[in-house]
Amino acid sequence: MGRWKHFYIVRIQFLGFRYHGWQKQPDVKSVHEMVDKTLAYALENDAYKTLGCGRTDAKVSAEDYAFELFVERPIADDFLTVFNHNLPADIRGLSVQKTDASFNIIQHTKVKEYRYGFSFGEKPHPFTAPFTQAFGTYLNLGKMSEAAALYEGTHNFQHFVKKPGEGTILTREILLSSIEPNNSGWLSASGVNSFIYRVKSAGFMRYQVRLMMGALILVGKEEWTLEDFQNTLQGAPPPTTLHPVPASGLVLHKIWFENQ
Protein backbone atom coordinates (compact mmCIF):
# COMPACT_ATOMS: atom_id res chain seq x y z
CA MET A 1 0.00 0.00 0.00
CA GLY A 2 1.17 3.54 -0.74
CA ARG A 3 1.57 6.31 1.76
CA TRP A 4 -1.69 8.06 0.86
CA LYS A 5 -4.89 6.46 2.17
CA HIS A 6 -7.54 9.06 1.34
CA PHE A 7 -8.20 10.92 -1.91
CA TYR A 8 -10.35 13.96 -2.71
CA ILE A 9 -11.25 16.12 -5.70
CA VAL A 10 -11.24 19.77 -4.64
CA ARG A 11 -12.82 22.30 -7.01
CA ILE A 12 -11.78 25.94 -6.79
CA GLN A 13 -12.22 29.28 -8.53
CA PHE A 14 -9.49 31.88 -8.90
CA LEU A 15 -8.79 35.28 -10.38
CA GLY A 16 -5.52 34.75 -12.21
CA PHE A 17 -4.57 38.38 -12.80
CA ARG A 18 -1.75 38.44 -10.21
CA TYR A 19 -0.57 34.84 -10.63
CA HIS A 20 1.83 33.18 -13.05
CA GLY A 21 -0.57 30.32 -13.69
CA TRP A 22 -1.45 27.27 -11.62
CA GLN A 23 1.92 25.51 -11.69
CA LYS A 24 4.68 26.32 -9.21
CA GLN A 25 7.66 28.21 -10.63
CA PRO A 26 10.78 29.71 -9.05
CA ASP A 27 10.56 33.32 -7.88
CA VAL A 28 6.98 33.98 -9.06
CA LYS A 29 3.59 33.67 -7.41
CA SER A 30 1.40 30.74 -8.52
CA VAL A 31 -2.06 29.50 -7.60
CA HIS A 32 -0.66 26.07 -6.68
CA GLU A 33 1.79 27.65 -4.25
CA MET A 34 -0.98 29.62 -2.52
CA VAL A 35 -3.22 26.54 -2.33
CA ASP A 36 -0.46 24.42 -0.80
CA LYS A 37 0.42 27.09 1.76
CA THR A 38 -3.24 27.32 2.75
CA LEU A 39 -3.61 23.55 3.02
CA ALA A 40 -0.82 23.49 5.59
CA TYR A 41 -3.13 25.51 7.88
CA ALA A 42 -6.37 23.80 6.91
CA LEU A 43 -4.90 20.33 7.51
CA GLU A 44 -3.06 21.41 10.66
CA ASN A 45 0.30 20.42 9.16
CA ASP A 46 -0.76 16.84 8.37
CA ALA A 47 1.12 15.36 5.42
CA TYR A 48 -0.54 15.90 2.05
CA LYS A 49 0.11 16.07 -1.69
CA THR A 50 -1.74 17.95 -4.43
CA LEU A 51 -1.98 17.44 -8.18
CA GLY A 52 -3.76 19.90 -10.48
CA CYS A 53 -5.93 18.96 -13.45
CA GLY A 54 -3.61 20.88 -15.79
CA ARG A 55 -1.52 23.98 -16.34
CA THR A 56 -2.83 27.49 -16.89
CA ASP A 57 -0.99 30.44 -18.39
CA ALA A 58 -0.09 33.50 -16.33
CA LYS A 59 -3.12 35.77 -15.72
CA VAL A 60 -5.64 33.13 -16.83
CA SER A 61 -8.59 32.81 -14.43
CA ALA A 62 -10.83 29.84 -13.64
CA GLU A 63 -14.48 29.53 -12.74
CA ASP A 64 -13.97 25.81 -12.27
CA TYR A 65 -10.55 24.29 -11.63
CA ALA A 66 -9.84 21.06 -9.76
CA PHE A 67 -6.95 19.47 -7.95
CA GLU A 68 -6.57 16.08 -6.33
CA LEU A 69 -5.75 16.03 -2.63
CA PHE A 70 -3.86 13.03 -1.21
CA VAL A 71 -3.79 12.62 2.59
CA GLU A 72 -3.01 9.97 5.18
CA ARG A 73 -6.07 10.68 7.34
CA PRO A 74 -9.65 11.67 6.43
CA ILE A 75 -10.19 15.42 6.23
CA ALA A 76 -12.44 17.13 8.79
CA ASP A 77 -16.10 17.87 8.10
CA ASP A 78 -15.38 21.60 8.19
CA PHE A 79 -12.38 21.35 5.83
CA LEU A 80 -13.90 23.53 3.09
CA THR A 81 -14.87 26.26 5.57
CA VAL A 82 -11.39 26.34 7.10
CA PHE A 83 -9.76 26.17 3.67
CA ASN A 84 -11.76 29.17 2.42
CA HIS A 85 -11.13 31.14 5.60
CA ASN A 86 -7.38 30.93 5.02
CA LEU A 87 -7.29 31.35 1.23
CA PRO A 88 -6.55 34.80 -0.25
CA ALA A 89 -9.56 36.74 -1.53
CA ASP A 90 -8.86 35.87 -5.18
CA ILE A 91 -9.11 32.09 -4.64
CA ARG A 92 -12.24 30.27 -3.43
CA GLY A 93 -12.92 26.63 -2.66
CA LEU A 94 -16.14 25.37 -4.23
CA SER A 95 -16.53 21.72 -3.26
CA VAL A 96 -14.79 18.60 -1.98
CA GLN A 97 -15.61 15.14 -3.32
CA LYS A 98 -14.16 11.90 -2.00
CA THR A 99 -12.62 9.59 -4.61
CA ASP A 100 -10.23 6.62 -4.51
CA ALA A 101 -6.72 5.60 -5.50
CA SER A 102 -7.79 4.59 -9.00
CA PHE A 103 -8.70 8.17 -9.91
CA ASN A 104 -6.11 10.21 -11.81
CA ILE A 105 -7.07 13.86 -12.19
CA ILE A 106 -5.04 14.33 -15.37
CA GLN A 107 -5.90 11.10 -17.16
CA HIS A 108 -9.58 11.21 -16.14
CA THR A 109 -10.25 14.78 -17.28
CA LYS A 110 -12.87 14.27 -20.00
CA VAL A 111 -13.73 17.75 -21.32
CA LYS A 112 -12.65 21.34 -20.67
CA GLU A 113 -14.46 24.48 -21.73
CA TYR A 114 -12.61 27.78 -22.03
CA ARG A 115 -14.16 31.19 -22.59
CA TYR A 116 -12.45 34.30 -23.89
CA GLY A 117 -14.03 37.70 -23.27
CA PHE A 118 -13.46 40.39 -25.87
CA SER A 119 -14.88 43.70 -27.02
CA PHE A 120 -14.47 46.32 -29.71
CA GLY A 121 -15.65 49.88 -30.21
CA GLU A 122 -15.92 51.84 -26.97
CA LYS A 123 -13.09 51.10 -24.56
CA PRO A 124 -14.37 48.85 -21.76
CA HIS A 125 -14.42 49.74 -18.08
CA PRO A 126 -10.96 49.22 -16.48
CA PHE A 127 -12.47 46.85 -13.91
CA THR A 128 -13.08 44.32 -16.70
CA ALA A 129 -9.37 44.09 -17.60
CA PRO A 130 -8.86 40.61 -16.06
CA PHE A 131 -11.69 39.17 -18.17
CA THR A 132 -12.16 41.20 -21.35
CA GLN A 133 -9.68 42.25 -24.02
CA ALA A 134 -10.44 45.22 -26.27
CA PHE A 135 -9.50 44.82 -29.95
CA GLY A 136 -9.82 48.26 -31.53
CA THR A 137 -12.76 50.02 -33.06
CA TYR A 138 -14.09 47.38 -35.44
CA LEU A 139 -14.35 43.60 -35.78
CA ASN A 140 -16.36 41.78 -38.44
CA LEU A 141 -18.27 39.59 -36.01
CA GLY A 142 -20.13 37.72 -38.73
CA LYS A 143 -16.91 36.53 -40.36
CA MET A 144 -15.46 35.66 -36.95
CA SER A 145 -18.50 33.52 -36.15
CA GLU A 146 -18.18 31.71 -39.49
CA ALA A 147 -14.51 31.03 -38.81
CA ALA A 148 -15.20 29.88 -35.25
CA ALA A 149 -17.64 27.26 -36.52
CA LEU A 150 -14.93 25.86 -38.82
CA TYR A 151 -12.88 24.82 -35.77
CA GLU A 152 -15.49 22.23 -34.80
CA GLY A 153 -14.45 18.70 -35.65
CA THR A 154 -11.04 17.02 -35.81
CA HIS A 155 -8.06 18.97 -37.15
CA ASN A 156 -4.27 19.06 -37.02
CA PHE A 157 -3.51 22.18 -34.97
CA GLN A 158 0.17 22.39 -35.93
CA HIS A 159 -0.06 26.18 -36.36
CA PHE A 160 -1.99 26.66 -33.12
CA VAL A 161 0.53 25.52 -30.51
CA LYS A 162 3.68 27.02 -29.03
CA LYS A 163 6.84 24.89 -29.05
CA PRO A 164 5.23 21.43 -29.18
CA GLY A 165 7.31 18.58 -27.82
CA GLU A 166 8.39 15.62 -29.88
CA GLY A 167 5.50 13.52 -28.60
CA THR A 168 2.82 16.22 -28.72
CA ILE A 169 -0.40 15.01 -30.34
CA LEU A 170 -1.28 17.82 -32.75
CA THR A 171 -4.59 16.36 -33.92
CA ARG A 172 -7.42 17.42 -31.63
CA GLU A 173 -11.20 17.31 -31.72
CA ILE A 174 -13.07 20.53 -30.99
CA LEU A 175 -16.52 19.76 -29.60
CA LEU A 176 -17.82 23.33 -29.50
CA SER A 177 -16.56 26.60 -30.99
CA SER A 178 -18.83 29.64 -31.03
CA ILE A 179 -19.03 33.37 -30.40
CA GLU A 180 -21.87 34.63 -28.23
CA PRO A 181 -22.98 37.94 -26.70
CA ASN A 182 -21.42 38.54 -23.32
CA ASN A 183 -24.41 38.48 -21.00
CA SER A 184 -22.73 37.34 -17.77
CA GLY A 185 -22.69 40.36 -15.49
CA TRP A 186 -19.33 39.76 -13.82
CA LEU A 187 -17.63 39.42 -17.24
CA SER A 188 -19.46 42.03 -19.27
CA ALA A 189 -17.64 45.12 -20.50
CA SER A 190 -19.14 48.57 -20.92
CA GLY A 191 -20.92 49.23 -24.18
CA VAL A 192 -22.81 46.83 -26.44
CA ASN A 193 -19.91 45.24 -28.35
CA SER A 194 -18.92 42.71 -25.71
CA PHE A 195 -18.69 39.01 -26.58
CA ILE A 196 -17.41 35.62 -25.43
CA TYR A 197 -15.62 33.02 -27.51
CA ARG A 198 -16.49 29.52 -26.23
CA VAL A 199 -14.40 26.47 -27.06
CA LYS A 200 -14.72 22.94 -25.70
CA SER A 201 -12.43 19.93 -26.16
CA ALA A 202 -11.04 16.92 -24.35
CA GLY A 203 -7.67 18.65 -24.19
CA PHE A 204 -5.73 21.67 -25.37
CA MET A 205 -2.07 22.24 -26.11
CA ARG A 206 0.10 25.10 -24.90
CA TYR A 207 -1.32 28.46 -26.07
CA GLN A 208 -3.79 26.63 -28.33
CA VAL A 209 -6.91 28.52 -27.26
CA ARG A 210 -5.12 31.87 -27.36
CA LEU A 211 -3.77 31.16 -30.85
CA MET A 212 -7.19 29.99 -32.03
CA MET A 213 -8.63 33.26 -30.74
CA GLY A 214 -5.75 35.17 -32.35
CA ALA A 215 -6.71 33.75 -35.74
CA LEU A 216 -10.34 34.76 -35.18
CA ILE A 217 -9.24 38.31 -34.38
CA LEU A 218 -7.25 38.46 -37.63
CA VAL A 219 -10.41 37.41 -39.48
CA GLY A 220 -12.42 40.00 -37.55
CA LYS A 221 -9.95 42.75 -38.45
CA GLU A 222 -10.15 41.54 -42.06
CA GLU A 223 -6.40 40.93 -42.16
CA TRP A 224 -7.21 37.30 -42.99
CA THR A 225 -9.96 36.10 -45.28
CA LEU A 226 -12.04 33.07 -44.42
CA GLU A 227 -10.05 31.23 -47.09
CA ASP A 228 -6.79 32.22 -45.35
CA PHE A 229 -8.22 30.94 -42.08
CA GLN A 230 -9.42 27.65 -43.53
CA ASN A 231 -6.13 27.04 -45.36
CA THR A 232 -4.18 27.61 -42.14
CA LEU A 233 -6.48 25.23 -40.27
CA GLN A 234 -5.86 22.64 -42.99
CA GLY A 235 -2.09 22.94 -42.56
CA ALA A 236 -0.97 25.64 -44.99
CA PRO A 237 1.50 28.21 -43.61
CA PRO A 238 -0.32 31.21 -42.08
CA PRO A 239 -0.42 34.19 -44.49
CA THR A 240 0.88 36.45 -41.71
CA THR A 241 2.39 35.74 -38.30
CA LEU A 242 -0.16 34.31 -35.89
CA HIS A 243 0.19 35.63 -32.34
CA PRO A 244 -1.65 34.46 -29.21
CA VAL A 245 -4.12 36.93 -27.75
CA PRO A 246 -3.36 38.24 -24.23
CA ALA A 247 -3.94 35.68 -21.48
CA SER A 248 -6.00 37.88 -19.19
CA GLY A 249 -9.16 37.51 -21.27
CA LEU A 250 -9.12 33.73 -20.88
CA VAL A 251 -11.16 31.83 -18.30
CA LEU A 252 -11.34 28.08 -17.69
CA HIS A 253 -15.11 27.88 -17.44
CA LYS A 254 -15.81 24.22 -16.66
CA ILE A 255 -14.17 20.81 -16.44
CA TRP A 256 -15.81 17.40 -16.60
CA PHE A 257 -14.32 14.12 -15.37
CA GLU A 258 -15.00 10.57 -16.46
CA ASN A 259 -17.38 8.74 -14.10
CA GLN A 260 -17.62 11.72 -11.77
C-alpha positions as CSV (number, residue, x, y, z in Angstrom):
1,M,0.0,0.0,0.0
2,G,1.2,3.5,-0.7
3,R,1.6,6.3,1.8
4,W,-1.7,8.1,0.9
5,K,-4.9,6.5,2.2
6,H,-7.5,9.1,1.3
7,F,-8.2,10.9,-1.9
8,Y,-10.4,14.0,-2.7
9,I,-11.3,16.1,-5.7
10,V,-11.2,19.8,-4.6
11,R,-12.8,22.3,-7.0
12,I,-11.8,25.9,-6.8
13,Q,-12.2,29.3,-8.5
14,F,-9.5,31.9,-8.9
15,L,-8.8,35.3,-10.4
16,G,-5.5,34.7,-12.2
17,F,-4.6,38.4,-12.8
18,R,-1.8,38.4,-10.2
19,Y,-0.6,34.8,-10.6
20,H,1.8,33.2,-13.1
21,G,-0.6,30.3,-13.7
22,W,-1.4,27.3,-11.6
23,Q,1.9,25.5,-11.7
24,K,4.7,26.3,-9.2
25,Q,7.7,28.2,-10.6
26,P,10.8,29.7,-9.0
27,D,10.6,33.3,-7.9
28,V,7.0,34.0,-9.1
29,K,3.6,33.7,-7.4
30,S,1.4,30.7,-8.5
31,V,-2.1,29.5,-7.6
32,H,-0.7,26.1,-6.7
33,E,1.8,27.6,-4.3
34,M,-1.0,29.6,-2.5
35,V,-3.2,26.5,-2.3
36,D,-0.5,24.4,-0.8
37,K,0.4,27.1,1.8
38,T,-3.2,27.3,2.8
39,L,-3.6,23.6,3.0
40,A,-0.8,23.5,5.6
41,Y,-3.1,25.5,7.9
42,A,-6.4,23.8,6.9
43,L,-4.9,20.3,7.5
44,E,-3.1,21.4,10.7
45,N,0.3,20.4,9.2
46,D,-0.8,16.8,8.4
47,A,1.1,15.4,5.4
48,Y,-0.5,15.9,2.0
49,K,0.1,16.1,-1.7
50,T,-1.7,18.0,-4.4
51,L,-2.0,17.4,-8.2
52,G,-3.8,19.9,-10.5
53,C,-5.9,19.0,-13.4
54,G,-3.6,20.9,-15.8
55,R,-1.5,24.0,-16.3
56,T,-2.8,27.5,-16.9
57,D,-1.0,30.4,-18.4
58,A,-0.1,33.5,-16.3
59,K,-3.1,35.8,-15.7
60,V,-5.6,33.1,-16.8
61,S,-8.6,32.8,-14.4
62,A,-10.8,29.8,-13.6
63,E,-14.5,29.5,-12.7
64,D,-14.0,25.8,-12.3
65,Y,-10.5,24.3,-11.6
66,A,-9.8,21.1,-9.8
67,F,-6.9,19.5,-8.0
68,E,-6.6,16.1,-6.3
69,L,-5.7,16.0,-2.6
70,F,-3.9,13.0,-1.2
71,V,-3.8,12.6,2.6
72,E,-3.0,10.0,5.2
73,R,-6.1,10.7,7.3
74,P,-9.7,11.7,6.4
75,I,-10.2,15.4,6.2
76,A,-12.4,17.1,8.8
77,D,-16.1,17.9,8.1
78,D,-15.4,21.6,8.2
79,F,-12.4,21.3,5.8
80,L,-13.9,23.5,3.1
81,T,-14.9,26.3,5.6
82,V,-11.4,26.3,7.1
83,F,-9.8,26.2,3.7
84,N,-11.8,29.2,2.4
85,H,-11.1,31.1,5.6
86,N,-7.4,30.9,5.0
87,L,-7.3,31.4,1.2
88,P,-6.5,34.8,-0.2
89,A,-9.6,36.7,-1.5
90,D,-8.9,35.9,-5.2
91,I,-9.1,32.1,-4.6
92,R,-12.2,30.3,-3.4
93,G,-12.9,26.6,-2.7
94,L,-16.1,25.4,-4.2
95,S,-16.5,21.7,-3.3
96,V,-14.8,18.6,-2.0
97,Q,-15.6,15.1,-3.3
98,K,-14.2,11.9,-2.0
99,T,-12.6,9.6,-4.6
100,D,-10.2,6.6,-4.5
101,A,-6.7,5.6,-5.5
102,S,-7.8,4.6,-9.0
103,F,-8.7,8.2,-9.9
104,N,-6.1,10.2,-11.8
105,I,-7.1,13.9,-12.2
106,I,-5.0,14.3,-15.4
107,Q,-5.9,11.1,-17.2
108,H,-9.6,11.2,-16.1
109,T,-10.2,14.8,-17.3
110,K,-12.9,14.3,-20.0
111,V,-13.7,17.8,-21.3
112,K,-12.6,21.3,-20.7
113,E,-14.5,24.5,-21.7
114,Y,-12.6,27.8,-22.0
115,R,-14.2,31.2,-22.6
116,Y,-12.4,34.3,-23.9
117,G,-14.0,37.7,-23.3
118,F,-13.5,40.4,-25.9
119,S,-14.9,43.7,-27.0
120,F,-14.5,46.3,-29.7
121,G,-15.7,49.9,-30.2
122,E,-15.9,51.8,-27.0
123,K,-13.1,51.1,-24.6
124,P,-14.4,48.8,-21.8
125,H,-14.4,49.7,-18.1
126,P,-11.0,49.2,-16.5
127,F,-12.5,46.9,-13.9
128,T,-13.1,44.3,-16.7
129,A,-9.4,44.1,-17.6
130,P,-8.9,40.6,-16.1
131,F,-11.7,39.2,-18.2
132,T,-12.2,41.2,-21.3
133,Q,-9.7,42.3,-24.0
134,A,-10.4,45.2,-26.3
135,F,-9.5,44.8,-30.0
136,G,-9.8,48.3,-31.5
137,T,-12.8,50.0,-33.1
138,Y,-14.1,47.4,-35.4
139,L,-14.4,43.6,-35.8
140,N,-16.4,41.8,-38.4
141,L,-18.3,39.6,-36.0
142,G,-20.1,37.7,-38.7
143,K,-16.9,36.5,-40.4
144,M,-15.5,35.7,-36.9
145,S,-18.5,33.5,-36.2
146,E,-18.2,31.7,-39.5
147,A,-14.5,31.0,-38.8
148,A,-15.2,29.9,-35.2
149,A,-17.6,27.3,-36.5
150,L,-14.9,25.9,-38.8
151,Y,-12.9,24.8,-35.8
152,E,-15.5,22.2,-34.8
153,G,-14.5,18.7,-35.7
154,T,-11.0,17.0,-35.8
155,H,-8.1,19.0,-37.1
156,N,-4.3,19.1,-37.0
157,F,-3.5,22.2,-35.0
158,Q,0.2,22.4,-35.9
159,H,-0.1,26.2,-36.4
160,F,-2.0,26.7,-33.1
161,V,0.5,25.5,-30.5
162,K,3.7,27.0,-29.0
163,K,6.8,24.9,-29.1
164,P,5.2,21.4,-29.2
165,G,7.3,18.6,-27.8
166,E,8.4,15.6,-29.9
167,G,5.5,13.5,-28.6
168,T,2.8,16.2,-28.7
169,I,-0.4,15.0,-30.3
170,L,-1.3,17.8,-32.8
171,T,-4.6,16.4,-33.9
172,R,-7.4,17.4,-31.6
173,E,-11.2,17.3,-31.7
174,I,-13.1,20.5,-31.0
175,L,-16.5,19.8,-29.6
176,L,-17.8,23.3,-29.5
177,S,-16.6,26.6,-31.0
178,S,-18.8,29.6,-31.0
179,I,-19.0,33.4,-30.4
180,E,-21.9,34.6,-28.2
181,P,-23.0,37.9,-26.7
182,N,-21.4,38.5,-23.3
183,N,-24.4,38.5,-21.0
184,S,-22.7,37.3,-17.8
185,G,-22.7,40.4,-15.5
186,W,-19.3,39.8,-13.8
187,L,-17.6,39.4,-17.2
188,S,-19.5,42.0,-19.3
189,A,-17.6,45.1,-20.5
190,S,-19.1,48.6,-20.9
191,G,-20.9,49.2,-24.2
192,V,-22.8,46.8,-26.4
193,N,-19.9,45.2,-28.3
194,S,-18.9,42.7,-25.7
195,F,-18.7,39.0,-26.6
196,I,-17.4,35.6,-25.4
197,Y,-15.6,33.0,-27.5
198,R,-16.5,29.5,-26.2
199,V,-14.4,26.5,-27.1
200,K,-14.7,22.9,-25.7
201,S,-12.4,19.9,-26.2
202,A,-11.0,16.9,-24.3
203,G,-7.7,18.6,-24.2
204,F,-5.7,21.7,-25.4
205,M,-2.1,22.2,-26.1
206,R,0.1,25.1,-24.9
207,Y,-1.3,28.5,-26.1
208,Q,-3.8,26.6,-28.3
209,V,-6.9,28.5,-27.3
210,R,-5.1,31.9,-27.4
211,L,-3.8,31.2,-30.9
212,M,-7.2,30.0,-32.0
213,M,-8.6,33.3,-30.7
214,G,-5.8,35.2,-32.3
215,A,-6.7,33.7,-35.7
216,L,-10.3,34.8,-35.2
217,I,-9.2,38.3,-34.4
218,L,-7.3,38.5,-37.6
219,V,-10.4,37.4,-39.5
220,G,-12.4,40.0,-37.6
221,K,-10.0,42.7,-38.4
222,E,-10.1,41.5,-42.1
223,E,-6.4,40.9,-42.2
224,W,-7.2,37.3,-43.0
225,T,-10.0,36.1,-45.3
226,L,-12.0,33.1,-44.4
227,E,-10.0,31.2,-47.1
228,D,-6.8,32.2,-45.4
229,F,-8.2,30.9,-42.1
230,Q,-9.4,27.6,-43.5
231,N,-6.1,27.0,-45.4
232,T,-4.2,27.6,-42.1
233,L,-6.5,25.2,-40.3
234,Q,-5.9,22.6,-43.0
235,G,-2.1,22.9,-42.6
236,A,-1.0,25.6,-45.0
237,P,1.5,28.2,-43.6
238,P,-0.3,31.2,-42.1
239,P,-0.4,34.2,-44.5
240,T,0.9,36.4,-41.7
241,T,2.4,35.7,-38.3
242,L,-0.2,34.3,-35.9
243,H,0.2,35.6,-32.3
244,P,-1.7,34.5,-29.2
245,V,-4.1,36.9,-27.8
246,P,-3.4,38.2,-24.2
247,A,-3.9,35.7,-21.5
248,S,-6.0,37.9,-19.2
249,G,-9.2,37.5,-21.3
250,L,-9.1,33.7,-20.9
251,V,-11.2,31.8,-18.3
252,L,-11.3,28.1,-17.7
253,H,-15.1,27.9,-17.4
254,K,-15.8,24.2,-16.7
255,I,-14.2,20.8,-16.4
256,W,-15.8,17.4,-16.6
257,F,-14.3,14.1,-15.4
258,E,-15.0,10.6,-16.5
259,N,-17.4,8.7,-14.1
260,Q,-17.6,11.7,-11.8
